[in-house]
Amino acid sequence: MKASAFVYPWDVNGDPDAAPRIAALGVEQVTLASAYHSTRALTPRHPRHRIVTAEHAAVLYPPDERWAGRELRPYVAGAWAPGDAYGEAAAALADAGLDVHTWVVLAHNSRLGAEHPDTSVVNAYGDRYPWAPCIAQPATRAYLVDLAAEAAVRPGARGTELESLGWYGLMHLHAHDKTGAIGLGDAGQYLMALCFCPSCRAGYGGTGLDPDELAAAVRGALEPLWRGALSDEGDAGWAGVEKALGEEKAALTRAWREETARTLQEAAVAAVRAVAPDGFQVLLHADPVSYHVGANPGVDPVHILSVADGVVVPCTGGAGLLTPFAEQRRADAVLAANFVVVSGMGGSPGTLAADAERAAGLGATELRLYHAGLASDGDLEVVREALARR
């Protein structure tokens, strides 16, 4: 199976050994960030720094004139990725013999939410999630579609991977995050992800739901969780949402949110393809449980494989999420199994060979390795050995 390693431009720029070192892992491809959210990242081998702080979500190249005069537009990076940081890194990686694909983070942007609070998801209590742009809002959708096209199709790129192209929810992994004190489970996470901004309220109304009554129902359903009551085992997954809201309300909210995400995904992929060269590959980071939210948003496998060239699926801790996609996969579709290979981030590089074999047995056609820049020398050596045994 072809393997690709995730990389940030700051892993490569200023380090002449970085690109050859990544190529020596045995990967054929890199997935290089061109638009990314705020982060604090280790660079354990860089000759000039050990920590990079990306202070806000930004594009890692100079944005073009399409954004002139628009209220919602991408932010440029600061000192952590100046100029055309993406282009500089991409050129070095290509010179090392690697195919370069872009890595584009979309509906995850805390600075956008801070400066334009009306763009954010609003929960049933009226709390805004500044990290989560509401994908139902027309202006936000237009911004995300144009950002997808610009950030995906960079010079020399042979494909793209679109992350967070769907609903984002409560789970953000924010700096000094303090939201894990109460286990919400699938149902609680779904209820806390339901948005009540004006666009979503209108959307619920179009299904026959009263948005005020729905918000009250959500708050009532969450109250036992705040008191520390645990759900019954039989309430896991969607059954828990149906029990909390009632089957009809649950079904109507899900239908509205899934249609909203589907149409955005269709528009974004179409926009990328409209400006991409022939043969340009478009993949989405995805979860096969359609009501899930986050960086790997829930999708309907049948639908998404009819829209994109394939999916990247989180497989650390188990590759079971591959199966629903494999059951619907076209012969030419890409099903990439994504494994964390950084021991300190919960990855298991030592089992990569066995994990990859298991994923292939479940239908995976490619591997994704997170993350070549963050991993220790020891982790990278184990990865190199595993890939050599393919």
C-alpha positions, 0 to 999 in steps of 0.5 A: 500500500502507498503510504503518505506522512503528514507534515507541516511546512515549518518541519521542512523550511530551514532544515536541509535534512528534513525532506531527505529524512522524510523520503528515507522513511519509505513513504511515497507521498507527503500530505503537507499543510496549506491551511491549518488551525492554531497549534503548538507543535514540537520540531524535535530535529529542527536546527533552529527551533524546538517549538512552533506556536501557530497563534491562529488558523491561517493559510500557509501561502499568500492568498490571492485576489479573490478575497479582496473586499470580503468580510470573511477571508483567510488569515495569513500566518505570522512568523511561524510560517512567513511568505509562501511557507507551503510552496517552499516546503513543497518544492523541497519535498518534491526535490526529494522525490515525494509526491505532494498533496495538500492538507486543508483544514476548513471548518475549524477556526478560532480566530474567525469565531473571535473576530466574527462571532456571528459565524460560530455554532451556538448551542442550546444554552446560547454559548458560542463555539468560536472554534466551530464555524456554522456550516449552515450560514451562507456566507460561511459556506461561501468562504469555506468553498473558496478556501477549499479550492484555493488551499487545495490546488497549490502549484505542483500539488497532485491532490488534496485532503480536506479535513473538518469539511462538516459539522464541528462540535464541543470537542476541540482539544483547546489549549488548557481544555477543561471540558472532560470533567463529565462524560457526555457519551455519543448522545451528549456530544450530539446534543451539545453540537446542535446549533441554534444560530439564526440559519440553523433555527430557520433550518429546523423550522423548515422541517416543522420543528419549533427551534425554541421548543427544540432548544428547551428539549435539548437542555432538558435532555442534558440535565441528567448528565450535568447531575452525573447520571450515567446513561444505560448501556442500551442508550449508546449511539443514536439510540441514546439521542432518540431516547433523549429527544424523541425519535421524531425530533432526533430524526428531523435534526439529523436530516437537516444537519446531514443535508447541510453537510452533504451539500457543502461537501459537494460544493467544496469538492466541485470547486476544487475540481473546477480549478484542479489539473486532470488527475488531481485527487480529492479525499475527505477526512471522514467518519462513517457514523453520519451524526458524528462531528469534528475533524473527521466529520460523519458522512454517509459512505455511499454519498461521500464515495460518489462525490470524492475520490476517497476518504481518510479514516482514523484507525488508531486503536482499531480499524473498524471504521474502515468497514462501512466505507469498504462495503461501498467502495468503488474499485478506483476509490481510495480508502486510506487508513490513518494511524498515529505513529507518535508514541507520546500522542497515543500512537503505536509505531511498533505495531504499524506493520501488523496494523497496516496488514489488518487495515488492508484486510478490511479494505484499506488501499493506502496508509496515512502516518501522523506525523513525520514532523512530530515523531521522535527519532525512535518512532521514525526508525520503527516506522521506517522498518515497518514500511520496509516490510511492505 
